[in-house]
Amino acid sequence: MGAEQVEREGEAESTCVCPFCDAVVEVSAPWCVTCQAEVQFCAVCEEPLPQDATECPSCGAEKDG
């Protein structure tokens, strides 16, 4: 599951699902508040990346850094 727009109190907010615990995470957050795992996102498609990924499983782009 990827980033999607969620309306909250008149504001659009990008969220995704944590790849480690399936909790909803804000795309701008550097970690999941539920499981405390660092969540990295693909620079191309903005999908969350698995911790050991060398490339994005959604679009195939190489992981930065």
MONORRA-V61354 format. One line per field, one symbol per residue. psi: psi as a letter, one per 30 degrees, with the letter a starting at -180 (. if undefined). burial: + if it has 24 or more other C-alpha atoms within 12 Angstrom, else -. A space follows every 10 residues. Layout:
psi->???
burial->???
This chain:
psi->kaklkkkjhf kkkklakkfe gglkkkefkf lkfefgkkjk kkfefgkkkl egkflkfefg kkkk.
burial->-++------- ----++++++ ---++++--- ++-----+++ ++---+++++ ----+++--- --+--
